[in-house]
Amino acid sequence: MVNFIYRDEHFVAINKPNGLLVHRSYIASDASEFALQLVRDALGQYVYPVHRLDRKTSGVLIFGLSSEIARKIQESMESGAAQKRYLAIVRGFFPDEIQLNHPLINEAGKSQEAETYFKFIKRTELDIPLGKHATSRYSLIEAFPRTGRMHQIRRHLDHLRHPIIGDRPWGCNKQNKLFLDKWEMNTMMLHAVSMKIPHPISGELIEINAELPTEFQRMLDLLSLK
């Protein structure tokens, strides 16, 4: 069932669950369901994806109801008029805030400028030894990508040595194993919680919010990050 969180005659937004691809891809031949087809079938009309969201990432995903509307929303994102906000649970005590400008190499081997602003919300320390450390430390953070590179937030957090819990391949294998063994958790803790965009017709600023998945909420409770 598609969870619509915004809908008008021009575009719609859904709260995409973790594990759902936006559209068919040769790199995920195991998938049988795709957000684009599910939204199309629910509305009974063709829809146009505005942006990408990783298969492992949940949250706000927008589709235009025409190619022109999709293009206008894409242009607002590329110009910086739109703002994406993500929540993530990461390894370690995250700094108060970081403005990171760190280029990323795309699939074609080309270096692309990539910028993300990060801000911590809450830190926690558990009496769970792991490796050489006597305790386990985690942080709940916000991420605001200024550019839209492939896997940008995940790769930037890996670069900062604060990988997202449950991420593969840019996560920490030891932490991922701990969460799987102790809490039976293997979901990536990255959620696109909100997006602010100017409406493609009226220009009015609209904020679209996506509730946190149950598993994300469970981890916040277990880690005392609420």
Number of C-alpha atoms within 10 A of each C-alpha: 6 15 12 17 18 18 12 8 8 15 21 20 24 22 25 28 20 20 16 19 22 20 16 15 11 7 7 11 8 8 14 9 14 16 21 20 16 15 22 15 13 12 13 9 11 15 21 20 21 21 14 15 20 16 18 19 23 27 27 26 26 28 25 23 21 16 14 13 19 21 16 17 24 18 15 16 21 13 11 13 13 20 16 21 19 21 23 25 27 27 22 18 17 22 14 11 14 14 14 17 14 15 15 19 13 12 8 6 8 9 12 13 12 20 21 19 16 24 17 19 17 16 21 15 15 13 9 11 11 12 9 6 9 11 12 17 19 22 25 24 21 21 23 19 22 21 19 17 18 16 15 19 25 21 19 23 21 19 13 11 16 22 25 28 25 25 22 16 11 19 22 20 14 11 20 19 15 17 17 14 11 8 12 10 19 17 19 23 25 28 28 25 20 20 21 16 21 18 18 20 10 7 9 10 13 13 15 19 19 22 16 18 16 9 15 21 15 14 17 16 11 12 18 14 17 13
